[in-house]
Amino acid sequence: LNQFTTDKQIAEAMRFGLLDVLYSLLKDPIAEVKAKATEAIYLASAQTSGRREILKESNKKVKIWIDVINDKSENIRKYAYDMILNLSKTMEGKVGFNFIDFSFQVTSNMIL
């Protein structure tokens, strides 16, 4: 995760499907695995390319994020909430992002 800090690194990882792998790890029964996956998604959300990919997929991942936000681990919940804060720093994350059911509605005038 220490090399997952620049937009270029994250864009490359997203291009190779890392986000799908991380989402599958969010369902892992081992808390450390889930925590690292949540941390990686949080780190991705700190960069433009990561935010775009997360927002593109958010409607499909609602159930996963509800489970993560309700996880018993404070660390996992913290990364999930911090990721939401990162997403809300952008126009894409402010307009159409529903914090009640963790969904994102793309409108025709939005650029991802």
C-alpha positions in Angstrom: 0.0 0.0 0.0 2.9 2.3 0.5 3.3 2.6 -3.3 -0.4 3.3 -3.8 -0.1 7.0 -3.4 0.1 8.8 -6.8 -2.7 9.2 -9.3 -0.6 7.5 -12.0 -0.1 4.4 -9.8 -3.8 4.2 -8.9 -4.9 4.7 -12.5 -2.6 1.9 -13.6 -4.0 -0.4 -10.9 -7.6 0.5 -11.7 -6.9 -0.2 -15.4 -5.8 -3.8 -14.4 -9.0 -4.4 -12.4 -7.6 -3.9 -8.9 -10.8 -2.3 -7.7 -12.8 -5.5 -8.4 -10.2 -7.6 -6.5 -10.4 -5.2 -3.5 -14.2 -5.3 -3.5 -14.0 -9.1 -3.4 -11.6 -8.9 -0.4 -14.1 -6.7 1.4 -16.2 -9.9 1.9 -13.3 -11.9 3.4 -14.0 -13.3 6.8 -10.4 -12.4 8.0 -10.5 -8.9 9.5 -6.9 -8.0 8.5 -7.7 -8.8 4.9 -10.8 -6.7 4.9 -9.0 -3.9 6.7 -6.2 -3.8 4.1 -8.8 -3.8 1.3 -10.7 -1.0 2.9 -7.5 1.0 3.4 -6.5 0.5 -0.3 -9.9 1.7 -1.5 -9.6 4.7 0.8 -6.1 5.4 -0.6 -7.5 5.2 -4.1 -10.3 7.6 -3.2 -7.6 10.2 -2.4 -6.7 10.4 -6.1 -8.7 11.6 -9.0 -8.6 8.3 -11.0 -9.5 6.3 -7.9 -12.4 8.5 -7.1 -13.7 8.2 -10.7 -13.6 4.4 -10.6 -15.2 4.1 -7.2 -18.0 6.5 -8.2 -18.6 4.6 -11.5 -19.0 1.3 -9.5 -20.8 2.6 -6.4 -24.4 1.7 -7.5 -23.3 -1.9 -8.0 -21.5 -2.0 -4.7 -24.1 -0.6 -2.3 -24.6 -3.8 -0.3 -20.9 -4.3 0.1 -20.4 -0.7 1.4 -23.4 -1.0 3.8 -21.7 -4.1 5.3 -18.3 -2.3 5.5 -19.8 0.8 7.2 -21.5 -1.5 9.7 -18.4 -3.7 10.3 -17.5 -4.4 13.9 -13.9 -3.2 13.4 -13.5 0.5 14.1 -10.5 0.6 11.8 -12.5 -0.7 8.8 -15.4 1.7 9.5 -12.9 4.6 9.8 -11.4 3.9 6.3 -14.9 3.5 4.8 -16.1 6.9 6.2 -12.8 8.6 5.2 -13.3 7.2 1.7 -16.8 8.7 1.6 -15.3 12.1 2.7 -12.8 11.9 -0.1 -15.5 11.2 -2.6 -17.6 14.1 -1.4 -14.7 16.5 -2.1 -15.4 16.3 -5.8 -18.3 17.6 -7.8 -19.0 14.0 -8.9 -19.3 13.0 -5.2 -21.4 15.9 -4.2 -24.0 15.8 -6.9 -26.0 12.7 -7.0 -24.3 10.9 -4.1 -26.9 9.5 -1.6 -25.4 9.0 1.8 -28.6 7.2 3.0 -28.2 4.2 0.8 -24.7 4.8 -0.4 -25.7 5.1 -4.1 -24.6 7.4 -6.8 -26.7 8.6 -9.7 -24.9 9.8 -12.7 -26.6 12.6 -14.6 -26.0 13.5 -18.2 -24.2 16.7 -17.4 -21.7 15.0 -15.1 -18.2 14.2 -16.3 -16.5 11.1 -14.8 
